[in-house]
Structure formats: C-alpha cells, structure tokens
Amino acid sequence: MTYPFRTIIGILAGVVLLASATAFAQSGNKSPLKLEAKIPLGNVSGRIDHMAVDLKRQRLFVAELGNDTVGVVDLANHSVIRTIPGLSEPQGVGYEPSTDTLFVANARDGSVHLFDGTDYKSTGRIELGSDADNIRIDAAAKRVVIGYGGGALAIIDPATRSKLSDIPLKAHPEGFQLDLDSGLAFVNVPGVRAVVVVDRTTGKQAEVWPMDRGGNFPMIMDRARGQILLVFRGPPMLAAFSMADGKPVATAETCGDSDDVFVDAKRGRVYVSCGAGYVDVFEANGSAYRKMARVPTAPGARTSYFVPELDRLFVAVRASTAVPAAIWVLQPMP
C-alpha cells in the first residue's frame, strides 16, 4: 500500500513522540525534570509563543500566535478557563500587578492590547506600528517595556495606558532583560549580531557587545553570578558574558532552534528549551556550565517559562498530527 506524504509525516511524528515519551519515562528519578502534567489548550493551531503568569490567581497566559488568541490557564486546576480571541499574531504577554492588567503584544499589526486581570475585558490599546514582540515588566518602577519594529524598546506607563518614550536600536530586538539595580537593559539584537546595553533612565545606548555568531535570540540574567546568558541558534550554543564588561565567560553546546532560556537560582541550573524537541539542563560549575541532561519534549516546543515562585517549568507544545496543543508542566528534581 502506498501512503500519502502527509500520512507518512504523521506516522514519523508519532514515532518521534513515542520515543520521546519512552525516554522521559525511562529517565525516572535520574532526570532533573519530571513531567508532572499535560494541560490541553483545546482547539489551538499553529505556533505558540511566549508566556506570563499572574501569581496571585495562579494563572498562566499563553500567546497562541498561530491561532490569534491568548489562552488563560488555571494552574491550580490544570485547565483553560478563558481564551481571548481577536488578536493579531500575539507574540509577547506580560502581567502588570499594580494595575491588574494583562498586556499582549501583536506581531502582525504592532498593536498592544490591554485586558483587565479579573474578567479579561479589553481596557485599551496602544499602537506601536509594527512587530510588537517581547514584554518585560518593571514592577518596582511600574513600567512595561516592549520590543518592537525595526529597532526600539517602548516604555509604557500602565497607569495612563500610554507610551512614554522609545529607546532606539539598530535592528529588531529579540530577548532582553532589565537590571533593576543599575537601570540598564541588556538587549539581543541578532540583526546586527550584538548585545546592546541601554540606560533606561536616559534612553541612550551605553555599550555594544559584538557577537561572533548569529541567531542570538533567547537571553536571561544570572544575577547571582553577574552574568548574561545567551543562546545562539547558529550554531546552537549557550554562552555566558560578564554583566560588567561583556567579556565572554563560558560556552556550551546546546539543542537547536531555542527560543527561551531560564536560570533556576535555587539549584544553580539553566534550562534551554528548543524546537528540536528537548529541554537541555545545565549545571553551573564555577565559571563553566555542565550539561546534566537532555530532556525530550515534542518537536516544535521551543518556548517555555520558568516560574521560581511555583518551582515549575512550563513548556508550550504546539499541535501536530501526533499530539494536541498543550502546556507540559515540568517539575525540577530534586
């Protein structure tokens, strides 16, 4: 019997998923991450992007980019309680606690939609022009920072629901981090193969750290070690740089097509989630990073979100012929 090409692809995807699940089960207590639950997202198709959390209500927000929706997940009951429709390729989400507001950044039209944190009714909209992307919340200063367009960080006042200013960049910003102590922002700008350090008070560029490779998308700050961690896609590599001067500290090979990296300060670990279908777990060892494990997830599951307060890593798994769209809940062990 001759099978259609799509059927063959579906069979192969099922084999990959079965192998991943078997490897996960066999890893048992030796794995640094334990699969605790799979939370179905319902009829969600296409790519899933970033996530955010409302800790008070224990709700996870999922940017369902390919579906033009945001899913609201009740983490206590492991269920979707609301789907926010009518969006335009939502990429970034951020919950701002002082105004109880969910911010959603949209790639297709550059808009930022605001929703009430209780009932998720629309409370406003801010136009950024194009490709609104990652969102970071500065809870102390009560500011929302959003990367967008051909190169800028927008500074938003959540109280007035308005843009206060722009910090210009030479290309579109990807992953970025806010240092609350210094007032600096560290920004991945893969279009110019650099990390740009900007002063959020003056709105001016402070430093540029040139990179010798491309695809620097994910970024996280390791405050305990005074380092900025990047993950490059070409070739796949985790790299640590000194926050003080941008000098390289360490590198380690990692999985491919990464979109998120997080530091587990409690255990001295780093989690890298990849579209290749894995989470790579590293252990900080002095100035180096030792790979502890490569934990299988699902093909295309490149976005994740680590919440230290809940001690859980959430991995977004997109729908395929082999698996429905879901949030996989991974518990760090021990």
Secondary structure, DSSP 8 states (H G I E B T S, - for coil): ----HHHHHHHHHHHHHHHHHHHHHHHGGGSSEEEEEEEE--S--S----EEEETTTTEEEEEEGGGTEEEEEETTTTEEEEEE-S-SSEEEEEEETTTTEEEEEETTT-EEEEEETTT--EEEEEE-SS----EEEETTTTEEEEEETTTEEEEEETTTTEEEEEEE-SS---SEEEETTTTEEEEEEGGGTEEEEEETTTTEEEEEEE-SSEEEEEEEEEGGGTEEEEEEEETEEEEEEETTT--EEEEEE--SSEEEEEEETTTTEEEEEETTTEEEEEEEETTEEEEEEEEE--TT--EEEEETTTTEEEEEE---SSS--EEEEEEE--
